[in-house]
């Protein structure tokens, strides 16, 4: 796998009413220069708003 990007950010909000199987993690989108995310993950992750996470994007061969 080829790493394309890696960055760290804080979880701003977790939408836990999105679905019965998954939650949506969201980071703050404060300005156009910052990287932000909106990622669906399976429930049971034990993350909360304010936790720092590392996001890695890799290209699969």
N, C-alpha and C positions, 0 to 999 in steps of 0.2 A: 504494500500500500504506500502511496505517496501522500505525505502530509501537506495539505494545502494551506491550512490556517489553524492557529491555536490562540485562544485568548481567555482571560478570566473576567468574570463579571459577578455581580450580586443578583440574586433572585429578588425581583421587585414584588411580584404577585404570583400566586398559584390559583388558577381557575380550576376548582375541584368539582364544579357542576357542569363541566364540559361534556362528560360522557360517564357511563357506568364503569368502563374499563380503563380510562386514562384521564390524566390531568394535563393541563397546559401550563408550563413554566414560562414566565415572562420576565425580561429584564427591563430596566428603565430606558426609555428612549429620550435622552435629554438634549442631544444636539446631532447635527448631521455628520460630525466627525467620529462619533463613538460607534462601536460595534454593539449590536444588541441581538437578542434572540427571542423566539417564540416557539417552544418545542413541546410536542406532545410526548408524554412518557406514561408507562403503565402505572396504575395506582399501587400504593404500597411502598413508595420510594422513600418516605420519611424525611423529605426535604421540607423546608419552611422558608417563608419570606425572610430575607436578610442573610441567608446562607450564601457563601461564595462558591461558585462552580467554575470548572474549566471546560470550555467548549473546544472540541477538536474536530476538524473537517478533514477527511482523508478520501482520496480518489482510489476507488477499487479498480484493479486491473482486469 
